[in-house]
């Protein structure tokens, strides 16, 4: 078993990783650990392991590291195991993956999988898969300007603090979007594979992560007051019902035409314009 470990993401919950590995080794499994050293490294490590004949690759980190590994596994039959030790661990919550070390070790040893059909974002900076969501607008600006040391120090609280800094200086320019060819616009856009956003908070109740297609959340109201209202609604699981929120289905393609910051799975993802399509096929995620 090859484990790709992001020591930055795991700094706050690294003890959980070592407990899982101890249990796997005690059960007789051979474990090889590869640590990432820079952005994009997990993709290279995963691609190399897949080409080397690995049947399962396990990622120990958060949503951004999981997405990097998924990029490296695209087009292969390698299954992807997850030890969730990141900041928000949205995908792990989305798929109801275990968090307790004993349960994680048991799931990885058993190896049962379910499909996850990623999205593919294409822009001037190239292509990248995302496993949970892609955002353009205020949330992306927060991610772009978030301090890594602050994130490591206080976890999800860093996003809240940075959002409070950005609400008064973000320009809220309308973002033009084509959803399966139909034009619309919004103050912010989130293209989601899953139901959840920012942790265990509901954004797109009808999303189906195992199938092609997307739920597109359009934030129609702009300005600091509306941004704070949306932020307050999120932890109450009221965001899908907040004023100005429109949830639409995209079966094939979402085109974001306006130049604006973008983020995918909690990491900076360059700047729109972007074309979002279905990946060529699903990835098998180990669930237990």
N, C-alpha and C positions, 0 to 999 in steps of 0.2 A: 504494500500500500504506500503510495506516495502522498505526502502531506505538504501542501504549499502554505507557508505560514507568513502572515504579515505581522512582524513584531511591533509595528507602530499601532495598528488597529487593536492588537491583542495586549497592549500594555496594561490596560485596566482589568482584563479578565484572563490574563495569560495562564493563571493557575489552573483554570478549567481545561485548557489544552493539555497540559502535562498530566492531569488526572485521566483524561481520556486516553492518552497515549500509553500510560502505565497499564491501564486495563486491557488495551488491545495487545500490547506486548505480552502481558501475563497470560492471555488466552492463546498465545502461540503465533500471533500474526507478526509478519516482518514489516517494519515501518521505516520509511526513509523520509527525512525531513529536509525541505528546501526552503530557506528563508528569502523573502523578497528584500531587495535593497533600494529600489527606486520605482517610480510610477511606470507601469507597463511591464515590469519584470515578471509578474505572475502570469501574464499572457505568454511570454517566451518560455517560462518553465513548464506551463501546461502543454504548450504545443510540442515541446521537446519530449515530454513524457508520453504524450499520445502517440507521437511518431515512433517512440521506442517500444511500443507494445503494451503500455499500461491499460488495464481494464477498468480501474477506478482511480480517480484523483480526488483527494480530499483537500478542501480549502479551509484554513483556519483564519478567519478574519471577518470583516463586515461586508456590506452589500457591494461596495466598490471593488474589493478584492475578488468577491464571487464573480462579479461581472467581468473582471480581467481574465479570470480562469476560464469562464464561459467563452470568451473571445478566442482563447487558445484551443478550446475543444470543438469549436464550430466545425461541422462536417464530419466528425468522428463518431464512433460508437462507444466512446469512453463515458462511463457514468460519473456523476459529480456528487461527492459527499460533502457535507457542510458541518463544521464545528463553529457555531455562532459565537464569536467573541468580539464583535464590532460594537459601534456606538448605538445604532438603532436596530440592527438585525431585522429589517423589515421583511425580507424574503423568508427568513426562518419563521417569523410569526405568520406570514401569508400561507405557508405550506404546513403549518402546525408541526414544525420539526421540533425534536426534543432539545432541551437546554441543559438538563442535569447530566453531568459527565457520564454516569453509569448508563443512562438512556441513550446518550449519543454513541457511546462505544457499542452498545447492543445493536443500535440501528446500522452502524457502519459494518459490523460483523455479519448481520443478516443480509444486508444489501438489496432489499426490496426498493424499487424505484417507481416514480411517476413522472410523466412528461411535463416539461416547462418549455413553452414556445417563446423564445426571446423576440424582442424587437431589434431592428437594425437601423441605426441613424447614419445618414450619409450627408456629408457636407464638404466644405473646402479642406478641412483637416483630415479627410479620409472617412473610413467606416468604423463603427464600433457597435457591438451588441449591448443591449441593456436587458436586465432580467426582471426589473420591477417597474421602473418608470423613467421618463425623460421630462424635464421641466424647462420652460422658457419664460423668462420674466423675472419677477421679484425673487422667487425662491432660488433661481439660478444665480442672481446677483449676490444673494446671501452666501451661497456656496463658493462663488469665485473669490469673495473677500473675507471668507472665514479664516481666522488664524489657526494654523495647525497646532501650535502649542496650547492655545485655549481649548481646542477640541479635545486634545489629549487630557487636559486638566479637568474639565468639567463635563465632558461628554455632550449629551443632547442639549444641555443648558447653553452650550456655546452657540447653537443655532438660534435659540430664543434671543440671546443677547445680541447677536449680529443682526437678526431681523429688526429688533428695536432700533438699531443704528441705521438700518437701510430704509426704513419706511418713510422717513422724512426727506431722503435725498434721491431716491429712485424716481425716474421721470415718468413712469406709468404710460409710456407711449403705446398706442394701440398696436397689437400684434396681429398681422394678417395671416390667416390659416385657410388651407384647403383640406377638407375632410372628404376623402373619396371623391374629389373634384368639386365639392360644394364649398363656396367661399363664405367665410365669416371672419370675425375678429374678436379679440378679448384683451383684457389688461394683462393676464397671465394665462399660460396654457400648460397643462400637465397631460402627457400621453402615457397612459398607465396599462401595464400588463395585469396588475393585481388589484385587489380590493383596497389594500392598505397603503398608508402614506405616513412617513415620519415615525414609524413605530407600529403600535397596534391600533392605529386610528383609521377609521373607515373614510375612504374617499370615493370609491367607485364600486358600489355594492354588487353590480351585475358582472364585473370583470371575470374572465375565465383564463387564468394564466397558462393552462395546458393546451389552449387552442389558438390558432391564428387570429389576428385582429386585436383591436385596442379599445379601451375606454378613454375618451378624450374629455377632460374637465376644462371648461372654459370659465374663467373668472371675469364676469362681465363688469363688475363695479371696480373703479380705480380710485387711487388716492390713499393717503395714510389711514384715514378712518376705516375705510373698507378693508384694507390690509390687516389692520388690528382686529376687526370683526371676524375675518376669516381665520386668523390665528387663534382667536378665543374659541371659535366653533370647533376647531380641529380636535382638541383633547376631549371634548364633550361628545364626539362622534356625531356632530350636527352639521358638518361641512357639506355633505351632499344636499342638505335642505336649506342652506344659507341663501339669502337674497342674492340674485345675480349669478348663481352657479348653474351652469348648463352642462349636463352629461350626455355626450353623444357617442355613438358607436362608429368606429372606422374598421371596415373589413380588410382593406388593402393598403391604403396609403394616407399619410398625413404630411402635408407640405407646410412648413413654417417659413413664410416669405420674408418677414421683417428681421432686420439685423438686431439681434438681442442676445444677451448671455444665455447659455444653455448648460444644463447639468444633467447627468444621467447616473442613477443609483447613488446619489449623494456626492459624486465627484464632478469637478468642472469638466465640461465637454465642449469647450470652444464657444463659438458664436454662430447663431443662425444667420442666414438661411440653412434649413435642414430638410431633408426628405426622410421620412420614417416609414419603413416597410417591415413586413414580416421577415424574420430570418428564414433561411432555406429549409430548416427542419427543427424539431424539438431536441432538447437535451434531457437526458435521463437523470433526475435528481434522486439521490438515495434518501428514503424516508424511514426505513426500518423494516 
